[in-house]
Amino acid sequence: MSRTVEHLLFYMPRLSRTSSSAWERQFAKDMARRAHWKNWTPTQKQQETMQGMVARLFNEDPLDVIEIEKAGPSAA
């Protein structure tokens, strides 16, 4: 399931407190802080990382998101 940037950023403060690794907690904290910057948008890599983190928060398989995206254009 692909989520909007706004949806991903909504969960960053929660992930900055609850993620299992220190790197993920710091990354989420940084993304939540940058969300308040004027004209800031996450890079593709940052957005992919946030997608995976939020997917894990809801116990979804982050690989499903990638597989669906890759399967969509080739099926057309």
C-alpha positions in Angstrom: 0.0 0.0 0.0 1.5 3.3 -1.1 0.9 6.2 1.3 1.0 9.9 0.7 4.0 11.9 2.1 1.6 13.6 4.6 0.4 10.3 5.9 4.0 9.0 6.3 5.0 12.2 8.1 2.1 11.9 10.4 3.6 8.7 11.9 7.2 10.0 12.2 6.9 11.4 15.7 5.4 8.1 16.9 8.2 6.1 15.2 10.8 8.4 16.7 9.7 7.2 20.1 8.9 3.5 19.4 11.3 2.2 16.6 13.5 -0.6 17.7 16.8 0.7 16.3 18.5 4.0 17.2 19.0 4.8 13.5 15.3 4.5 12.8 14.4 6.6 15.8 16.8 9.4 14.7 15.7 9.2 11.1 12.0 9.5 12.1 12.9 12.4 14.4 14.7 14.2 11.6 11.9 13.6 9.1 9.3 15.0 11.6 11.5 18.1 12.1 12.1 18.7 8.4 8.4 18.4 7.7 8.0 21.8 9.2 10.5 23.4 6.9 9.1 25.6 4.2 9.2 23.9 0.7 10.9 20.7 2.0 10.0 17.5 0.3 11.7 14.1 1.1 14.0 12.5 -1.5 12.9 9.3 -3.1 15.2 7.3 -0.8 13.8 9.0 2.3 10.2 8.4 1.1 11.0 4.7 0.5 12.5 4.4 3.9 9.4 6.0 5.5 7.1 3.7 3.5 9.0 0.7 5.0 8.9 2.0 8.5 5.2 2.8 8.5 4.5 -0.6 6.8 6.3 -2.3 9.6 4.4 -0.2 12.2 1.2 -1.8 10.8 2.8 -5.2 10.3 2.6 -5.0 6.6 5.3 -6.5 4.3 7.2 -3.5 2.8 8.2 -5.7 -0.1 4.6 -5.9 -1.2 4.6 -2.2 -1.9 7.6 -2.6 -4.2 6.2 -5.7 -5.9 2.9 -4.0 -6.6 4.5 -0.9 -8.0 6.8 -2.9 -10.3 3.9 -5.2 -11.4 1.6 -2.3 -12.2 3.4 -0.7 -15.2 4.5 -4.0 -16.7 0.9 -5.4 -16.6 -0.3 -2.4 -18.7 
